[in-house]
C-alpha cells in the first residue's frame, strides 16, 4: 500500500504544478473558457485520482480503486485542453506576423 500512496503523492505534486501553470495562463487570458475548464478538470483529477488512491492506501477498501480511472480521464482531458489552447494561441500569434 505504500507504493499506492507514493503514486498518489507523485500525481498530486505534478498536477498541482499543472494547476499553477493554468493559474498563470488564466491571469494572462481571463476570457479563455478552455483554460477555466482545464483548471476545473485538473482539480477534479487531483481529488478523484490522488484522493481515491490516498483512501485506498489508508483504508484498504478495494472498490475505491474503481474511482481512480475517472480522475485519470480528468487529468488527460485537462492536458488535452491545454494543448489545444496552446496550439490556437501559437496559430494566432504566427498569423499576426
C-alpha positions in Angstrom: 0.0 0.0 0.0 3.0 2.3 0.4 3.5 2.2 -3.4 -0.1 3.3 -3.9 0.4 6.2 -1.5 3.6 7.2 -3.3 1.8 7.2 -6.6 -0.9 9.4 -5.2 1.6 11.9 -3.9 3.6 11.9 -7.2 0.5 12.6 -9.3 -0.8 15.2 -6.9 2.6 17.1 -7.0 2.8 17.1 -10.8 -0.8 18.1 -11.3 -0.6 20.8 -8.6 2.3 22.3 -10.7 -0.1 22.0 -13.7 -2.7 23.9 -11.8 -0.1 26.6 -11.1 0.6 26.8 -14.8 -3.1 27.1 -15.5 -3.4 29.9 -13.0 -0.7 31.8 -14.8 -2.4 31.3 -18.2 -5.7 32.3 -16.6 -4.3 35.7 -15.5 -2.9 36.4 -18.9 -6.1 35.2 -20.7 -9.0 36.0 -18.5 -11.6 35.3 -21.2 -10.4 31.9 -22.3 -13.0 29.4 -21.2 -10.9 26.5 -22.2 -8.4 27.4 -19.5 -11.2 27.5 -16.9 -12.4 24.1 -17.9 -8.8 22.7 -17.9 -8.4 24.1 -14.3 -11.5 22.5 -13.0 -10.7 19.2 -14.7 -7.2 19.2 -13.2 -8.7 19.9 -9.8 -11.2 17.2 -10.2 -8.5 14.8 -11.3 -6.4 15.5 -8.2 -9.4 14.9 -6.0 -10.6 11.8 -7.8 -7.3 10.2 -8.8 -5.0 11.0 -5.9 -7.8 11.2 -3.3 -9.1 7.7 -4.2 -5.5 6.4 -4.0 -5.0 8.0 -0.6 -8.2 6.5 0.7 -7.3 3.1 -0.8 -3.9 3.1 0.8 -5.2 4.2 4.2 -8.3 2.1 4.4 -7.6 -0.8 2.2 -11.1 -0.6 0.7 -10.6 -2.0 -2.8 -13.7 -0.5 -4.5 -12.1 2.9 -4.2 -9.7 1.9 -6.9 -12.6 2.0 -9.4 -12.8 5.8 -8.9 -9.1 6.3 -9.9 -9.5 6.0 -13.7 -12.2 8.7 -13.7 -9.6 11.0 -12.2 -7.1 9.9 -14.8 -9.5 10.8 -17.6 -9.9 14.2 -15.9 -6.1 14.7 -16.0 -5.9 13.6 -19.6 -8.7 15.9 -20.7 -7.2 18.9 -18.8 -3.8 18.4 -20.5 -5.5 18.0 -23.9 -7.4 21.3 -23.4 -4.1 23.0 -22.5 -2.5 21.6 -25.7 -5.5 22.8 -27.8 -5.3 26.3 -26.2 -1.5 26.5 -26.8 -1.9 25.4 -30.4 -4.6 28.0 -31.0 -2.6 30.7 -29.3 0.5 29.9 -31.4 -1.5 29.9 -34.6 -2.9 33.3 -33.7 0.5 34.6 -32.8 2.1 33.5 -36.1 -0.8 34.6 -38.2 -0.2 38.2 -36.9 3.4 38.2 -38.2 
